[in-house]
Amino acid sequence: MDEPKFDVLALVELQMIENAISARSSEIEAVKNNKELGKTEKKLAEVNEKYDEINGRYGEIESKRKKLEDTVEMQNEKIKSNEGKLFSGTITSAKEIENYQEEVKILKGKNSEMEDQILELMIKLEEMSEEVKQAGSEKARAESEVGRIKNEMNEKLEVLKHIIEGLQKRRDDVSSKIPGDYLKKYREVKSKKGGIAVSVLKDKFCNVCNMQIPAKDAEKIVDAGQLYRCPLCGRLAVIYRKEIDDIRKELES
């Protein structure tokens, strides 16, 4: 290829930057597909189901107890009213007095039965209270664990996003130093060669295809400022320079 009017090292740097962007993008996808989060969220769903079931049963029993207590209270008011009438001296009919007395007796009998039921329900609620407490603790722990994992994921994603933004800016800066026709050729080769457009030739070896350059071709590859083609893999090629290692270290830091 004709000698370019720019530092060919820019093409190597551009390739390294885009490789770094691709690697960081893959890291982002790996973070998003966190298997630990999936397992923890599944466990949380199971814990929530158990928590809702236990609290549902507890709520039903509590509701029944409250309903019975309300009924007992209402009937106690009725008993109190009837006994008030019986002792007021205003009722003179023996039949009417007997009716009131019978109603009071029946109401007291029902209240006694309901108070026994209330006591049984209270015992059940007491027995269930520890189970409810444990289910609540399990739910809180599972929620906390999901929250922890998500927070860690978000922190990692923010860091990776920041790194990619910096790399993209650096890519734009480097691209602006490369003539348009060379940039176009770089894109064409990259699309045809599995995303790697530029290789580095060191000690007569191509660092991409890992093959030794034939002697007759190697004799022509002598200028570190010149852009070549690898005669084996067809990629754009530059001769190794120490600055390449420096760029790699910068991008890996």
Secondary structure as UniProt FT lines:
FT   HELIX           9..32
FT   HELIX           35..86
FT   TURN            87..89
FT   HELIX           94..175
FT   TURN            176..177
FT   HELIX           180..192
FT   TURN            193..195
FT   STRAND          198..202
FT   TURN            203..204
FT   STRAND          205..206
FT   TURN            207..209
FT   HELIX           215..218
FT   TURN            219..220
FT   TURN            224..225
FT   STRAND          228..229
FT   TURN            231..233
FT   STRAND          236..239
FT   HELIX           242..252
//
